[in-house]
Amino acid sequence: MADFKLDKTAFKIRTFEEADAANLFGKDVPYIERLRQAYYLVSQAYGFSMTNQPKLDREYFTCRKLNK
């Protein structure tokens, strides 16, 4: 198996103020925009597109009432 090395040129050391200013999910960004950005990151991580979303397989999920 090949050894993978961290690409140290992709990141740079910042102060807390610089990192906070570069935050894409800051409090000044509207809630709906933060959700859209997070959904995009999830779609990239799991390999599906935003236009062709996977369907929910309802065979795995069930719902029932609790008898009290």
LODO-239358 format. One line per 4 residues: number of its first residue (from 1); their letters; for each residue x, y, z of N, C-alpha, C. Coordinates in nm, 3 decimals. Layout:
% residues N
NUM	A	X/Y/Z/X/Y/Z/X/Y/Z  ...
% end
This chain:
% residues 68
1	MADF	0.084/-0.117/0.000/0.000/0.000/0.000/0.089/0.124/0.000  0.051/0.224/-0.078/0.132/0.344/-0.092/0.117/0.434/0.031  0.227/0.500/0.067/0.223/0.597/0.177/0.177/0.731/0.123  0.078/0.790/0.188/0.030/0.921/0.147/0.090/1.027/0.237
5	KLDK	0.127/1.139/0.176/0.187/1.247/0.253/0.096/1.369/0.245  0.094/1.444/0.353/0.013/1.565/0.360/0.074/1.673/0.273  -0.010/1.734/0.190/0.036/1.845/0.106/0.040/1.971/0.191  0.158/2.009/0.235/0.171/2.122/0.326/0.158/2.256/0.256
9	TAFK	0.154/2.257/0.123/0.136/2.383/0.051/-0.011/2.421/0.040  -0.102/2.332/0.073/-0.245/2.361/0.061/-0.296/2.447/0.176  -0.224/2.456/0.285/-0.268/2.530/0.403/-0.162/2.631/0.443  -0.204/2.731/0.517/-0.107/2.824/0.572/-0.145/2.858/0.715
13	IRTF	-0.047/2.894/0.794/-0.069/2.928/0.934/-0.132/3.067/0.939  -0.241/3.079/1.017/-0.311/3.206/1.031/-0.329/3.238/1.179  -0.358/3.364/1.204/-0.396/3.403/1.339/-0.544/3.369/1.358  -0.591/3.375/1.480/-0.731/3.348/1.506/-0.821/3.449/1.434
17	EEAD	-0.778/3.573/1.427/-0.858/3.676/1.360/-0.869/3.649/1.210  -0.759/3.608/1.146/-0.761/3.577/1.002/-0.847/3.455/0.974  -0.836/3.353/1.056/-0.916/3.232/1.036/-1.064/3.261/1.058  -1.096/3.345/1.154/-1.235/3.381/1.180/-1.293/3.463/1.065
21	AANL	-1.211/3.549/1.005/-1.257/3.631/0.892/-1.280/3.544/0.768  -1.210/3.433/0.754/-1.223/3.346/0.637/-1.329/3.238/0.657  -1.398/3.240/0.769/-1.498/3.138/0.799/-1.619/3.154/0.706  -1.649/3.050/0.628/-1.763/3.055/0.535/-1.896/3.035/0.606
25	FGKD	-1.894/2.978/0.725/-2.016/2.949/0.799/-2.032/3.046/0.916  -1.993/3.171/0.897/-2.003/3.269/1.004/-2.147/3.305/1.037  -2.164/3.378/1.147/-2.298/3.414/1.192/-2.364/3.518/1.103  -2.285/3.589/1.022/-2.345/3.688/0.932/-2.404/3.623/0.806
29	VPYI	-2.370/3.497/0.779/-2.425/3.424/0.665/-2.564/3.370/0.705  -2.666/3.390/0.619/-2.800/3.342/0.654/-2.803/3.190/0.674  -2.896/3.148/0.757/-2.909/3.006/0.793/-2.931/2.919/0.669  -3.014/2.963/0.576/-3.044/2.883/0.456/-2.920/2.868/0.367
33	ERLR	-2.836/2.971/0.364/-2.713/2.961/0.285/-2.614/2.865/0.350  -2.607/2.862/0.483/-2.520/2.766/0.551/-2.566/2.624/0.526  -2.699/2.603/0.524/-2.751/2.469/0.494/-2.719/2.428/0.351  -2.731/2.523/0.257/-2.701/2.492/0.117/-2.553/2.455/0.101
37	QAYY	-2.465/2.528/0.167/-2.321/2.499/0.160/-2.290/2.363/0.223  -2.352/2.334/0.335/-2.328/2.206/0.401/-2.379/2.090/0.315  -2.496/2.107/0.252/-2.551/2.002/0.166/-2.460/1.979/0.045  -2.402/2.086/-0.008/-2.310/2.072/-0.119/-2.186/1.992/-0.078
41	LVSQ	-2.132/2.019/0.042/-2.016/1.944/0.090/-2.049/1.797/0.110  -2.169/1.767/0.162/-2.212/1.628/0.180/-2.225/1.559/0.044  -2.282/1.630/-0.054/-2.299/1.569/-0.187/-2.163/1.539/-0.251  -2.065/1.626/-0.228/-1.931/1.600/-0.282/-1.864/1.484/-0.210
45	AYGF	-1.885/1.473/-0.080/-1.822/1.366/-0.003/-1.878/1.229/-0.040  -2.010/1.221/-0.066/-2.072/1.093/-0.095/-2.089/1.067/-0.244  -2.048/1.161/-0.329/-2.042/1.138/-0.472/-2.175/1.141/-0.546  -2.269/1.224/-0.504/-2.391/1.242/-0.583/-2.406/1.389/-0.617
49	SMTN	-2.484/1.417/-0.722/-2.499/1.555/-0.765/-2.621/1.617/-0.699  -2.625/1.749/-0.697/-2.737/1.820/-0.636/-2.864/1.803/-0.720  -2.849/1.782/-0.850/-2.967/1.768/-0.937/-3.018/1.624/-0.940  -2.930/1.527/-0.919/-2.969/1.386/-0.922/-2.945/1.325/-0.784
53	QPKL	-3.036/1.352/-0.692/-3.018/1.309/-0.554/-3.060/1.164/-0.537  -2.996/1.094/-0.443/-3.034/0.954/-0.420/-3.173/0.945/-0.355  -3.243/0.839/-0.386/-3.376/0.817/-0.329/-3.363/0.746/-0.195  -3.454/0.775/-0.105/-3.456/0.711/0.026/-3.514/0.571/0.012
57	DREY	-3.439/0.472/0.057/-3.486/0.334/0.054/-3.570/0.310/0.178  -3.700/0.305/0.162/-3.791/0.294/0.275/-3.799/0.152/0.333  -3.727/0.058/0.275/-3.722/-0.077/0.330/-3.642/-0.082/0.460  -3.550/0.013/0.478/-3.463/0.012/0.595/-3.523/0.086/0.714
61	FTCR	-3.622/0.170/0.691/-3.678/0.252/0.797/-3.824/0.216/0.821  -3.859/0.197/0.946/-3.997/0.169/0.981/-4.040/0.262/1.093  -4.169/0.275/1.110/-4.224/0.360/1.215/-4.338/0.285/1.281  -4.341/0.292/1.413/-4.450/0.226/1.485/-4.484/0.305/1.609
65	KLNK	-4.601/0.285/1.664/-4.643/0.353/1.784/-4.590/0.281/1.907  -4.565/0.356/2.010/-4.528/0.296/2.137/-4.655/0.268/2.217  -4.670/0.148/2.265/-4.788/0.114/2.345/-4.761/0.149/2.491  -4.842/0.240/2.542/-4.823/0.280/2.681/-4.939/0.237/2.766
% end
